[in-house]
Amino acid sequence: MPIDFPIYSPVQRILHPLFTHHEVEVFIKRDDMIHPFISGNKWRKLKLHIEKIKALSIKTLVTFGGAWSNHLLATAAAGAQFQLATHAFVRGEEINNPVLALCKLFGMQLHFVDRSAYKDKKALFNANFNENNALFIDEGGRSEEGAVGCESIIEELEDTFTDIFVAAGTGTTAAGILKALNTKGLNSTLHCIPVLKGGDFIKQDILDWGIDIDNLTLHTEYHFGGYAKTNPELLQFIKDFVADTGIMIEPTYTGKMMYALFDHIKTGKIQAESKILAIHTGGLTGFLGMYEKFDNLAPVNTLTKTIK
């Protein structure tokens, strides 16, 4: 059952002296512009679930995430948009923050659970809900449906690119992009940037979905200490990038992806005359949990300020 939800995700060129010096073109697909809260890959990973729930006449979505989860917020906002009840099991002790406050404003019911119980999400679902009247959505929207939804990122493109960069938490978005590249017979190299330690699992997960990974390159060295971890160098890079381009990125996902892109160009890992696409996966409310870290940064020579 198709649902009415207009998509606006333009491709824009980014101009920078580093790109000019290395003779490359860089563009960004602005999935952050899809919706203020159901933005980026979060909408793409939710779309098929919402179509499914509408077709089954189910009225409740149940999902999982941490206290600053953009996925929880997207699910809450989507529930309000499509008149669905939403529940979320939140990992850890009961707290309040701007993201959870927005979730509640959109009508989501939050259930805080300890980290041990959180590990078995299916058990939590089965103990509190019935699959006949509620739909289970895994943490971060990780699912085959989510990967299929992310294929549309490539299907919407009117141009081709030598290299595509995307951040990865669960790898669902990367799986969808890679599947679409394979289907269309495109030879773009997909540079996947895991934002957590031990991101090598993403490659195996994509293989388990039956997707050819010949055009996938996994870069596991840009996690900056782990999920939602950062350091002054990354923060200053983000601050410089946003001021230089007017495009908002944040420290958990898009900041690490864009840092990796700049680093690959600076170090000559991307060939001259390459045409590069960065996927902006949204999630900008992640900035709210880290805004204080940007105060009183000691200036460092970030990649945005280094040409050679």
Steps between C-alpha positions, in 0.01 A plus 500: 500500500692809377498791741498868420827650620678736258878469481733795454865396493700711254858438394716808556859570409744594778779739405823497699867588429604146598280356227626748243863428589452125460284540188195319630131589504299441819121491528266425788158336495292693751287232661504726808246717312236224474339597833612684817463185713426207264814587310768328301535126507258481793205566269629264234537222758151561640307537175438134418415423863231768496364374169489150650327608819239693303434199276455276805280756678734489799506819706815469714873526430750371758869577474825532697786742555722703728407821676623721214374281216401681181321180399269528801420860416438417133269213598309721743455773238400247234245350738341839549512566123319176417272468805682209658572430866872476571690333784874493560716294733778736603833354607613602850368687800206738472610849398367797309673693222391708198473198265289294741289808577427533128415129481244546777365814334428291190307254719758223541485294819846433641593185695842518667671164545833397644778412261484129574130471413551724196729244338202273422273735309271227370437382857409855604261529210337161557453565872316825440342487153339265252621478141137499387449857619851649516798510264857437622767731356858433606741758639599757241246357255734212420311261273478371148207738446721785613771404253247482217375844597853639475537376142299807397800720587669376184180471299437873545839605359510659156879477474772243568796525736836329531483492880218510755555560873248402769511467879397167651358391833315178418607486135141498375539815292826378348333169411220676315735730313723209397205291385374787284846559352523133410150494353568802281841366394685803637869475589506767771717411799294515818710628790327388819608681820403304815446743787562245774791278595510155347309603190635207299176310573324722246666321208380159618149629568476631143624166368237324712234699314631350176648826368819504293767708676758531220448879488499545878795646690470507878700765688502407869756759615267801530295410810688752722479271801166331441131567457411859598866556594694796369810715553597868451636436149169360376299771677712777349471339156120498533497860621715610203301297247164638612632858500662456158210325322179582685425126512433367848673177604537344847762299692338155513447416131533764231798676657707180500394420144594843371832495689582171328412649160730802554778274631482274196529796266783664697707181514455423129292187552244647260628547146495833319190560284290284732138594552401436861160483668452529876171367638362729771308254716336763720485450875589860578333493842805299607670838532279582799676246720843640417454873450696586815805319363531767232549779754850635546663273243870570466555557124674210326610464139202302375461341161265778390782750549773286344533500122807282443 
